Amino acid sequence: MSLSAFSLSTTLNHLKQQDLYRSRRVIDSPQGIELILNGKKVLNFCSNDYLGLANHPNVIAAFKQAVDKYGVGSGAAHLICGHSTAHHALEEELAAFTGRDRALLFSTGYMANMGVISALLDKNDLVLEDKLNHASLLDGGLLSGAIFKRYLHADSENLQAKISQSTAKKTLIVSDGVFSMDGDLAPLAELIAVANNSQAGLMIDDAHGLGVLGKTGGGVVEHFSCSQNDAPILVGTLGKAFGTAGAFVAGSEELIEILIQKSRTYIYTTAMPAAIAEATRASLQLIIAEDWRREKLTALVKQFRAGAAQLGLVLMDSDTPIQPLLIGESQQAMLLSQKLLELGCLVSAIRPPTVPQGKARLRVTFSANHQASDVDFLLSALEKVAK
């Protein structure tokens, strides 16, 4: 069959007409608060490198030393010959960091979420997901073959009602810890109560909370003082606050063993390079030791929200480094993003289907490496484009 049968050009034209066409930016510099884009230096307000560790000298040094020791590629899946001493040490340290029995590395956060849900559920089971969950969680639920339902955002009563209507053999509740496009937190205590009352499992993806929330950066579970029994399945990604790449799942001994035996995205994937594992071990030490990074993020967010309020800009309700400015229409969000770029600020326009229709936004994010003067510069630029 010819590709023309798929109407590729028609689909692309349709996306452009709806202002939903996506283009890649080519960055010619290390990740940081300043980027070189098309030969021009811009201030970066759209990265998930919340703690500023992606280009930290300790992390870079650990990576270089590990390349000399382990080489570049891992050569095979973890269960063949790709599981190195570096991988194993990182898993043990992540388990201790999160207060869980064990941790298991995955090559990406997407693969971790897909792999966990599909390993634990089948067609006789029920998976219930927050309507604003990340795409990887939604896809994991859909592709698991289980009965798939979504509950209203952060609405434990709606969740309980849907569970009460079910006759499924097993039930798994799945939620982001910090919602990546809104910046708000899951109502973890309420989710735990529903899970306990319904004898359901609870899976929390804390991609945007780990490193940022909690006294030691333990994320949303530390923020709410939740044990392994409270939140038995914890997923974390390493490409955000950790500044490296990959992901992990932490939980009980039995959970990790089941994933090793049954998670297809773990079994059939080449292990991440050992050098990345070593770099992540270095970033984990910084996350635990350097409280000032979290404290500075809190101060920057307060400064930005106060300044936005003075300008009459209405931000969504978030105390995390994710500060969304709701615009509405995709075309307007794209226009504002472009005008900000012309003024030297890189801020992404987030459009459907990443967010619901009519809720396009500018997603402003902060790094611990930003300065108060950077926030002032962004606020000045926002004031100009708002006019």
C-alpha positions in Angstrom: 0.0 0.0 0.0 1.3 3.4 -0.9 1.9 6.0 1.8 -0.5 8.3 -0.1 -3.3 6.2 1.1 -2.6 7.5 4.6 -3.3 11.1 3.5 -0.1 12.3 5.1 0.0 15.7 3.4 -3.7 16.3 4.3 -3.0 15.5 7.9 0.0 17.8 8.1 -2.0 20.7 6.4 -4.8 20.2 8.8 -2.5 20.5 11.8 -1.0 23.7 10.4 -4.5 25.2 9.9 -5.4 24.4 13.5 -2.1 26.0 14.8 -1.2 22.5 16.2 1.9 21.9 14.0 5.0 21.1 16.0 8.5 22.1 15.1 11.8 21.3 16.7 14.3 23.9 17.9 18.0 23.1 17.4 20.0 24.1 20.4 23.7 24.8 20.0 24.8 24.9 23.6 24.7 22.9 26.8 21.4 22.8 28.7 21.2 25.7 31.1 19.4 29.0 31.9 21.0 30.4 28.8 20.8 28.7 25.4 22.2 29.4 21.9 19.3 29.2 19.5 19.8 30.2 15.8 23.0 31.9 16.8 21.3 34.0 19.4 21.6 33.8 23.2 18.2 33.5 24.9 17.0 33.0 28.5 15.5 29.6 28.9 12.2 29.3 30.8 10.9 26.0 29.4 13.4 23.3 30.6 12.6 20.6 33.2 16.2 20.9 34.5 14.7 22.2 37.7 17.8 22.0 39.9 20.3 23.0 37.2 22.2 19.7 37.3 22.2 18.8 33.6 25.5 20.7 33.1 26.9 20.5 36.6 30.7 19.9 36.7 30.3 17.0 39.2 27.8 15.2 37.0 29.9 15.8 33.9 33.1 14.5 35.6 31.3 11.4 36.8 30.0 10.7 33.3 33.5 11.2 31.7 35.2 8.9 34.3 32.5 6.2 33.7 32.9 6.3 30.0 36.6 5.6 30.5 35.7 2.7 32.7 32.6 1.2 31.1 32.7 2.6 27.5 29.6 4.1 25.9 27.0 1.5 25.1 25.7 -1.1 27.6 25.6 -3.7 24.8 22.4 -5.6 25.8 19.3 -5.6 27.9 19.7 -5.8 31.7 18.8 -9.5 31.7 21.4 -10.4 29.1 24.8 -8.7 29.9 23.9 -5.0 30.1 23.5 -4.7 33.9 26.7 -3.2 35.3 28.0 -2.4 38.8 27.0 1.2 38.1 23.4 0.3 37.3 23.2 -1.9 40.4 24.6 0.8 42.7 22.3 3.4 41.4 19.3 1.2 42.0 20.3 0.6 45.6 20.8 4.3 46.2 17.5 5.2 44.6 15.7 2.7 46.8 17.3 4.2 49.9 16.6 7.8 48.7 12.9 7.0 48.2 12.5 4.8 51.3 11.6 1.8 49.3 12.8 -1.8 49.4 14.2 -1.8 45.9 14.4 0.2 42.7 14.5 -0.9 39.0 16.0 1.2 36.2 14.2 1.8 32.9 15.6 3.4 29.8 12.9 6.1 29.7 10.0 7.3 31.9 7.6 6.4 29.1 8.8 2.9 29.1 8.6 2.7 32.9 5.0 3.7 33.0 4.0 1.4 30.1 6.0 -1.5 31.6 4.5 -1.3 35.1 0.9 -1.1 34.2 1.0 -3.8 31.5 3.0 -6.1 33.9 0.4 -5.8 36.7 -2.9 -5.8 34.9 -4.8 -7.9 32.3 -8.2 -7.7 30.6 -10.1 -8.7 33.8 -8.7 -5.8 35.7 -9.5 -2.0 36.0 -7.1 0.9 35.7 -8.4 4.3 36.9 -6.4 7.4 35.8 -6.6 11.1 36.5 -7.9 13.0 33.4 -4.8 15.2 33.4 -2.3 12.3 33.7 0.8 12.4 31.4 0.4 10.7 28.0 2.8 7.9 29.1 0.4 6.9 31.9 -2.7 7.1 29.7 -1.0 5.1 27.0 0.2 2.5 29.6 -3.4 2.1 30.8 -4.9 1.8 27.3 -2.3 -0.6 26.0 -2.4 -2.8 29.1 -5.7 -4.3 27.8 -7.3 -3.7 31.2 -10.7 -1.8 31.5 -9.6 1.8 31.3 -11.4 4.7 32.9 -10.5 8.3 33.7 -11.7 10.2 36.8 -12.1 13.9 37.1 -8.9 15.8 37.9 -7.9 15.4 41.6 -11.5 14.4 42.4 -11.4 11.5 44.9 -15.2 11.3 45.1 -15.5 10.8 41.4 -12.7 8.2 41.7 -14.5 6.3 44.5 -17.8 6.4 42.5 -16.1 4.7 39.5 -14.5 2.1 41.7 -17.8 1.3 43.4 -19.4 0.6 40.0 -16.7 -1.9 39.1 -16.6 -5.7 39.4 -13.1 -6.0 38.2 -10.7 -8.6 39.7 -8.0 -6.1 40.5 -8.0 -2.3 40.4 -5.0 0.1 40.0 -5.3 3.8 40.7 -2.7 5.8 38.7 -1.8 9.5 39.1 0.9 12.0 38.4 2.5 13.3 41.6 3.0 16.8 40.2 0.9 17.5 37.0 3.3 18.5 34.3 1.2 21.0 32.5 -0.7 22.5 35.5 2.0 22.3 38.2 -0.4 21.3 41.0 -0.1 18.3 43.3 -2.1 15.1 43.4 -4.3 14.9 46.5 -2.2 12.0 47.8 -3.8 11.5 51.2 -7.3 11.2 49.5 -6.0 8.8 46.9 -4.4 6.7 49.6 -7.7 6.6 51.5 -9.6 5.5 48.4 -7.1 2.8 47.6 -7.1 1.4 51.1 -10.9 1.5 51.3 -11.2 -0.3 47.9 -8.3 -2.7 48.3 -6.8 -1.1 45.1 -3.2 -0.6 44.1 -1.8 3.0 43.9 0.8 4.1 41.4 2.3 7.6 41.5 4.5 9.0 38.7 6.5 11.7 40.4 8.5 12.8 37.4 8.2 16.5 38.2 8.3 16.2 42.0 11.5 14.2 42.7 14.4 16.4 43.6 12.1 19.5 43.9 9.7 18.7 46.7 10.4 17.4 50.2 13.2 18.2 52.7 15.7 16.0 50.9 14.1 16.1 47.5 12.2 12.9 48.0 9.3 14.3 46.0 5.6 14.3 46.5 5.7 11.2 48.8 8.2 12.9 51.1 6.2 16.1 50.9 3.1 14.3 52.2 5.1 11.9 54.5 3.9 8.8 52.6 5.5 5.4 53.2 5.9 2.5 50.8 2.7 1.0 52.2 0.8 4.3 51.5 2.1 4.6 47.9 3.4 1.1 46.9 4.3 1.9 43.3 6.5 5.0 42.8 7.9 6.0 39.4 10.6 8.6 38.9 12.3 10.0 35.9 16.0 11.0 35.8 15.9 13.5 32.9 14.3 16.3 34.9 15.5 17.4 38.3 18.3 14.8 38.2 19.6 16.3 35.0 20.5 13.0 33.3 18.3 10.5 31.5 16.2 7.3 32.1 13.8 6.4 34.8 13.1 4.0 37.7 10.4 2.3 39.6 10.7 1.9 43.4 8.6 -0.4 45.7 8.6 -3.7 47.5 10.8 -6.7 46.8 7.9 -8.5 45.2 7.0 -5.6 42.9 10.5 -5.3 41.5 10.8 -9.0 41.0 7.4 -9.1 39.1 8.6 -6.2 36.9 11.9 -8.0 36.1 9.9 -11.1 35.1 7.0 -9.6 33.3 7.6 -6.0 32.2 8.2 -6.1 28.5 9.7 -2.6 28.3 12.3 -3.7 30.7 13.0 -7.2 29.4 13.3 -6.3 25.7 15.2 -3.0 25.9 18.9 -2.3 25.9 20.0 -0.9 29.3 20.9 2.7 29.6 24.7 3.4 29.3 26.5 2.8 32.6 28.0 6.2 32.3 24.5 7.8 32.7 24.0 5.7 35.8 27.2 7.0 37.3 26.3 10.6 36.3 23.0 10.1 38.0 24.7 8.8 41.2 26.6 12.1 41.3 23.4 14.2 40.7 21.6 12.2 43.4 24.3 13.2 46.0 23.8 16.9 45.0 20.0 16.6 45.3 20.3 15.3 48.8 23.1 17.6 50.0 22.2 20.9 48.4 19.0 22.1 50.0 19.6 25.6 48.7 18.5 24.6 45.3 15.0 23.8 46.5 14.9 26.9 48.7 16.0 29.1 45.8 13.3 27.6 43.5 10.7 28.4 46.1 11.9 32.0 46.3 12.0 32.4 42.5 8.4 31.1 42.2 7.2 33.5 44.9 8.9 36.4 43.1 7.4 35.4 39.7 3.9 35.0 41.1 4.0 38.3 43.0 5.2 40.1 39.9 2.6 38.5 37.6 -0.1 39.5 40.0 1.1 43.1 39.9 0.9 43.0 36.1 -2.6 41.5 36.2 -1.4 38.2 34.7 -3.5 35.3 35.9 -1.4 32.2 36.6 -2.8 28.8 37.3 -2.7 27.6 40.9 0.8 26.1 41.4 3.6 26.4 44.0 6.0 24.3 41.9 8.6 25.5 39.3 5.9 24.8 36.7 4.0 28.1 36.3 1.4 28.0 33.6 -0.1 31.2 32.1 -3.4 30.2 30.6 -4.1 31.8 27.2 -6.9 29.8 25.7 -6.5 29.6 21.9 -3.5 27.9 20.3 -2.9 30.7 17.8 -2.6 33.3 20.5 -0.3 31.1 22.7 2.0 30.6 19.7 2.0 34.3 18.9 2.9 35.3 22.5 5.6 32.6 22.6 7.1 34.0 19.4 7.0 37.6 20.7 8.7 36.5 24.0 11.4 34.8 21.9 12.0 38.0 20.0 12.6 39.7 23.4 15.1 37.0 24.4 12.9 34.7 26.5 12.3 31.1 25.5 8.9 30.0 26.8 7.0 27.1 25.2 3.4 27.4 24.0 1.6 24.2 25.1 -1.3 23.3 22.9 -3.8 20.4 22.4 -3.7 17.5 22.6 -1.1 18.0 25.4 -3.7 20.1 27.2 -7.5 20.2 26.7 -9.0 22.1 23.9 -9.3 25.8 24.6 -6.7 25.6 27.3 -3.5 26.4 25.4 -0.9 28.1 27.7 2.5 29.5 28.1 4.3 27.0 30.4 7.0 28.9 32.3 9.5 26.8 34.3 12.3 27.8 36.6 15.7 26.4 37.4 17.7 26.8 40.6 20.3 28.4 38.4 18.0 31.3 37.5 18.6 34.6 39.3 16.1 37.2 40.6 17.2 39.4 37.7 16.2 36.7 35.2 12.7 36.7 36.7 12.5 40.4 36.4 13.6 40.2 32.8 10.9 37.7 32.0 8.2 39.7 33.8 9.2 42.8 31.8 9.0 40.8 28.6 5.5 39.5 29.6 4.4 43.0 30.3 5.4 44.1 26.8 3.8 41.2 25.0 0.6 41.4 27.1 0.0 44.9 25.8 
